[in-house]
Amino acid sequence: MWPSGASGETHLKTYHIELQRLKAAKQGNGLVEFAIDAQMLPQAAGGDATPTSVLSMTEANARVLLALLKTQLSDVDKRKARSQR
């Protein structure tokens, strides 16, 4: 459960996540999982902005991630019955 403030609000921890390397991808049970190397740093909430975490990566890593996602989703589609597509 997420930590709550005195007024019952939920406070999210926010991070700056820098993706360093994609190692592997797998899918099963409705999930696509990636093994990665990443650096996570706490990110201070900025004033009135909605708290959010940021994921950053190089263009090369973004292209690898896109290719891995396409492959994993293609595998999922192959396993589904035609009536579920």
LINJO-V480320 format. One record per residue. N is the residue number from 1. RES is the residue in one small letter. PHI is phi in whole degrees, -180 to 180 (none if undefined). PSI is psi in degrees with one decimal (none if undefined). D_FIRST is the distance of its C-alpha to the first C-alpha in Angstrom with 1 decimal. Layout:
BEGIN
N_RES_PHI_PSI_D_FIRST / N_RES_PHI_PSI_D_FIRST
END
This chain:
BEGIN
1_m_none_145.4_0.0 / 2_w_-78_145.8_3.8 / 3_p_-62_141.0_6.6 / 4_s_-115_149.1_8.8 / 5_g_-83_-179.5_12.6 / 6_a_-63_-31.3_15.2 / 7_s_-88_5.8_16.0 / 8_g_89_1.5_12.5 / 9_e_-70_147.8_12.3 / 10_t_-92_129.7_9.4 / 11_h_-107_123.6_10.6 / 12_l_-95_142.0_10.6 / 13_k_-83_132.9_12.3 / 14_t_-113_146.8_15.5 / 15_y_-137_154.8_18.0 / 16_h_-102_115.0_21.5 / 17_i_-110_117.7_21.8 / 18_e_-105_112.6_25.4 / 19_l_-74_121.0_26.2 / 20_q_-97_-41.0_29.1 / 21_r_-158_137.6_29.9 / 22_l_-95_125.7_29.1 / 23_k_-101_-42.2_29.9 / 24_a_-163_162.7_29.3 / 25_a_-138_146.0_27.8 / 26_k_-150_160.8_27.1 / 27_q_-142_151.0_26.0 / 28_g_172_151.1_25.2 / 29_n_55_36.1_23.2 / 30_g_79_10.0_22.6 / 31_l_-122_145.1_21.2 / 32_v_-113_123.3_23.2 / 33_e_-119_143.0_22.3 / 34_f_-122_135.9_24.1 / 35_a_-92_123.6_24.9 / 36_i_-137_160.8_25.3 / 37_d_-106_128.6_26.2 / 38_a_-148_152.9_24.4 / 39_q_-108_126.3_24.2 / 40_m_-115_125.4_21.0 / 41_l_-125_137.9_21.5 / 42_p_-59_143.8_19.2 / 43_q_-122_123.6_20.3 / 44_a_-70_139.4_20.8 / 45_a_-67_137.6_20.0 / 46_g_-100_99.2_23.4 / 47_g_50_-120.5_24.4 / 48_d_-86_-3.9_24.0 / 49_a_-68_148.2_22.8 / 50_t_-67_131.1_19.5 / 51_p_-62_130.9_17.2 / 52_t_-151_147.3_17.7 / 53_s_-92_155.4_18.0 / 54_v_-121_131.5_21.5 / 55_l_-109_120.7_22.9 / 56_s_-122_149.9_26.5 / 57_m_-158_162.8_29.1 / 58_t_-72_164.0_32.9 / 59_e_-62_-38.6_34.8 / 60_a_-62_-44.5_35.8 / 61_n_-66_-34.8_32.2 / 62_a_-64_-39.6_31.4 / 63_r_-66_-40.5_34.4 / 64_v_-64_-44.3_33.4 / 65_l_-60_-44.2_29.9 / 66_l_-62_-44.0_31.6 / 67_a_-63_-43.0_34.0 / 68_l_-64_-40.5_31.4 / 69_l_-63_-44.3_29.4 / 70_k_-60_-43.4_32.6 / 71_t_-63_-47.3_33.5 / 72_q_-64_-42.8_30.3 / 73_l_-69_-33.2_30.3 / 74_s_-63_-41.6_34.0 / 75_d_-63_-39.6_33.3 / 76_v_-63_-45.8_30.7 / 77_d_-63_-35.5_33.4 / 78_k_-65_-31.6_36.0 / 79_r_-82_-20.6_34.1 / 80_k_-76_147.4_33.6 / 81_a_-68_152.2_36.3 / 82_r_-57_-33.1_38.4 / 83_s_-70_-16.8_37.4 / 84_q_-93_-7.0_33.7 / 85_r_-82_none_34.7
END
